[in-house]
Amino acid sequence: MEQKQEQETLLRIVETWNLSEKPEYRGFRCGNCQEYKNEAWYHWVNTGDYKLPIHMCNNTCEPAFQNGSIQIDETKRTIVDRKTFGNSFQFSKKAQHRFGEIVASWPEYKEPELKAYICDDCEKELDIDTDGIRKGYHVWWKLPDNKTLAELHFHKHCGDSLNLSH
C-alpha cells in the first residue's frame, strides 16, 4: 500500500477512537479490532493533526490492512474538538517538556514493525500484569501548536515520575 493511502487508512482508524483527556492505566489493544494483545505491528500516523503509533494485531487486522481489506467501523467516527480537548486535565511542566522531547524524536514515517509495547520514556517493554496483559499509561497530549494530538505510553513508574496519576 502506498504511504499516502496507508496514512489515510490509519487516520480513519484513529478517528474511531474515544480519546481520553485524562491518562489511563490499562492494557493495550489492537487499534482496529480493539482486542487486547501483548505485541502488535507498530505503524506511525503523522497526518490529520495526529502524531502517534497505532498498533495492529498480528493475526487479523495487520494482514487485512496490508492487503487492503481491513474493515473499519465508520459508525464510531468522531471529530475531536481541538479547541477544548485537553482543557479538563493539565499536565505538569515537567511532563509537557518530556512529552515534547519524545514526540520530537518520533519519525515522520517508519516502516511497520512487530514488537511488544514499549514505554516512550525509558524505551523498555511495558510490564505484563497479573492478568497476563501488558499495561501502561495511555496519554493524549495536545502539542503546543494547539491542534496536533499525540498519544504516548508509559510504564507505571515512568508515568508516576511525570505525575500522570493526579
Disulfide bonds with the S-S distance in Angstrom:
none
